[in-house]
Amino acid sequence: MAWIVLLVAGAMEAAWAVALSESRGFKRLWPSVIFLVTSVLSLAGLSIAMRDIPTGTAYAVWTGTGAALTVLWAFGTRKEKATQAKALLLSGLVACVIGLKVVA
């Protein structure tokens, strides 16, 4: 269960990163509200997951999941150009996150 909570918290990290960008420096209300809510949910999920998962592993999976999903969102919305190099590096990041789960 801790791993599911951790992955959801990582997804919330991606959500707050996107919302933070869309808030334009907290000048837009709804993206700012989404940022605040998802950042609290993300940190709460990380905290809950750390009850059962070692800190280093949990933090690495949390940030890796959030980073990967944020990049995928940027690719999907065409705010960032997807290249072969970026896809290869993103695959490596995902492989490392999976590897941490396997050896945990």
Secondary structure, DSSP 8 states (H G I E B T S, - for coil): -HHHHHHHHHHHHHHHHHHHHHTTTTTSHHHHHHHHHHHHHHHHHHHHHTTTS-HHHHHHHHHHHHHHHHHHHHHHTTSS---HHHHHHHHHHHHHHHHHHHH-
